[in-house]
Amino acid sequence: MSLSVLLVEDDRELRATLREALTVEGYKVRTAASLADATAQMAHAEATGDVDLVLLDLGLPDGDGEALLAAMRRQCTTPVIVISARQSDGQKIRLLDTGADDYLVKPFSIGELLARMRVALRHRGTALQAAITHYEHDGLLVDVVAHRVGVDGQDIHLTPTEFKLLARLVRSVGRVVTHRQLLADVWGPEFTEHTHYLRLYMGQLRAKLEADPADPRRLLTEPGVGYRLVEPAA
């Protein structure tokens, strides 16, 4: 199951950029552009446990993100990484002492943010590796970041759902991904019993990516379990 991130950021362009980057890495991303929205979402998350990490901007239009951090620490231990243009050492120290797991000053690289997220989650007992976003083997090329798929040098058009399904298999290349995992990560947790979706879309993917869809050599079925994308030779 993908981990869920609440991104609290009022800058629309940065919010869209971060959401795209986190989605590529396999995170489920929900966003909030105000303190009120973020507070409401966290109140729901504390009841359901469906937010695994918070990325928190401080300068929000209706208040300061520091208030949300303080409220969260009275209720939960969800990792919080502050992302802010404020560089004051005093404020960094105060927020870290208040309960922030990390403090990242804007502008920052996506790679550094992802690494710090992995550290914060690891400290809570969730070990993660950097997501696999590039696959090339046996004539099949998948570039998740560039949203590009090619077979034997020819670009292949996939629908958004087909691409999400293939990207999910790329992130677990060489390993079986169960039917329930694929349905939850591609369609949502309420679809985990809809296995006919998988059969339909896997058939469409094989028709586009396999030389012989009836005898696939790239997208393999593990009967009764799930699907696996063949791992490139070492």
N, C-alpha and C positions, 0 to 999 in steps of 0.2 A: 504494500500500500504506500502511495506517495505521501511524503510529509507535507503538512500544510503550513503556510507562512502568511501572517498578516502584515501587509506593507502599509505603514501609516506615513503618507507623503502627500503634501498638497501641491507640489510642482507636477503638473500634468505630464510634461515631456519626460521628466525623470521617472515618474511613476510608471509610464508606459514602457520605458527602456528597461527598468528593473523587472517589471512583470514579465516581459518577454524573455529576459535572460534567465530568470528563475524557472519559468515554465520549460525552457529548453533543458534545464538541468533536472527536470522531473518533479519539481515542487508544484503543489497546488497552491495557487496564489489568490488571496482575497485582498482587497484594497480598501483603504479609508483615507479621505482627504481632509478630515476635520477631527478634532478632539472628541466631539460628541459622537460621531459615527464610530470611531475607534473604541470608545468606551462602551458603546452598545454592543459592538461585535465581540469585545473581550468578555463582557458579562455573559453573553450566550456561550462563548467558547469555554468559559470556566465551568459552566454547567454540563457541557457536552464533551469537553476534552478534545475538541477538533482543531485547535491551533497549536502547532509544535514549536513555533519560533515567531518573534515579533521584530520587525525592522521599524524603528521609531524615529521619525523626524521630530525636532523640537519646536520649530517655528510654525505652528498651525494657526489657521485664520481665527479660530475661536478660543485659543488658549495655548498653553505650553505643554509639550509632550511629557515633560517632567512630572506633571500631575498624574498622567496615566501610569507612568512607571511606579510612582509611589502607591497608587491604588492597587496595581497588580501585585506588588510585593506584599501587600496585606492579605492577599487572597490566594496566590499561586506562585509557582516557581518556574513558569514558562520562560525559556531563554529570551532575553531582550538585547538587541544590538542597537545602540543609538547611532543614527546617521545624521550628521549636522555640519553646517558650515562654521559653527562656533568653535573657536580654537582655544578658549581660555582654559588653562591648566586647572584653575580652581573649579570650574564647572565640570570638567571631566572627572576630577577626583570626587566631587560631590555626587555625581550621577553613578559612578562606579560604586561608591559607598552606599548609595541608596538601593542598589541592586542590579544595575545594568551589568550584563556579562561582558560587554565590550563597547568601545566608543570609536567610531570611524568618522574622520573628518572629510567633508566634501572638498574638492572632487576626489573620488577614489576609483580604482579599477574594479571591474566586475570580478576579475580573478581573485583579488584580495578579499572582496566581500564574501565570495563563495567559500574561500578558505576559512575565514573567520566564523562563518556560519557552521561549517563542519566542526570547528573547534568547540564552539558553544554547545552544539548538540552532543558532541563526544563527551563533554564534561557532565552532561545529563544522562550519559549511558547509551547514546545512540551513535554508533560508529558509522561514518559514511565515507565513501570514496568519491573522487571527482567523477561526474557523469561522463559516460562515453557518448560523444556527439558526432563522431566521424567513423564511418564503416566503409571498407573497400575490400572486396574479395570476390573472386570468380566472376568478374565482370559487373558486379553490383556495387554502385557507389551511393552512399547516403550521407549527406552533410546536413545534420539537424539544424545547426545554426543558420546556414544559408537557405534552408528549406529546399534543398536540391536533391533529386533522386535521378540516377542514370543507370542504364543497362547497356553494356558493351558500347559505351561512348555516346549513347543517345539519351537525351533528357526524357524523363517519364513524368507525365502529369498525374498527380494523385489528388483525390479529394481531401479536404481537411481531416476528416475522420480516418481515412486510409493512412494519411501521413502520421497522425497521432499514434495509430496502432503500430506502424512500422518503427517510429521513433522510440516507442516503449520497448519494443523488442531489441532495438539497437542498444539501449541503455543496459540491457541484461544479456548482451550477446554471448552465445555459448551456453546459457543457462535456460532452463525451462521456466516460463512464466505461466502461472496457472490461469485457468479460465476466469476465476474470480478476481485475480489481480488485474488482468487485462480489462475486464469489464468495469471494475471500480476505477482504474486509472484513466481509461479512455472515455467512458461514458458517465461514470459517477457511481457512488456506493449503492444507489437505489436500483442499479441495473445488474447486480451480481448474479441474478438467476436467468438473465436473458441470453443464454448461450447461442441462440439462433443469430443474434447480432454478430457474434464472432465468426460463425460459419459463413455468413454472408460476406462480411468484409474481408475475411481471410481468402475466400474464393476470389474476390475482386483483386486483391493484392497479388495473388498467385497468377491470375490471368495477365497481369501487367508486368510481373517481374520474373516469372519462370518460363523457361523454354517449353516445358511440358507441365502445365498446371496439374495434371493428373498424377504426375510423378515428380514432385518438387524436390529440388536439391538445395534450396536456400532456406525456405520457410517450412520447417518440419513440424509435424504433428507428434505430440507425445500422447498416445491414446488414453483418454479418460483423465488427463492431467492438464494439458495446455499446449503451448507452442514454443518453438525455439528457433532463433536465427543462428545459422551455422557460424561457428567461430572461425576467423581466418587462421590459416596455418601459421605457426610460429616462425 
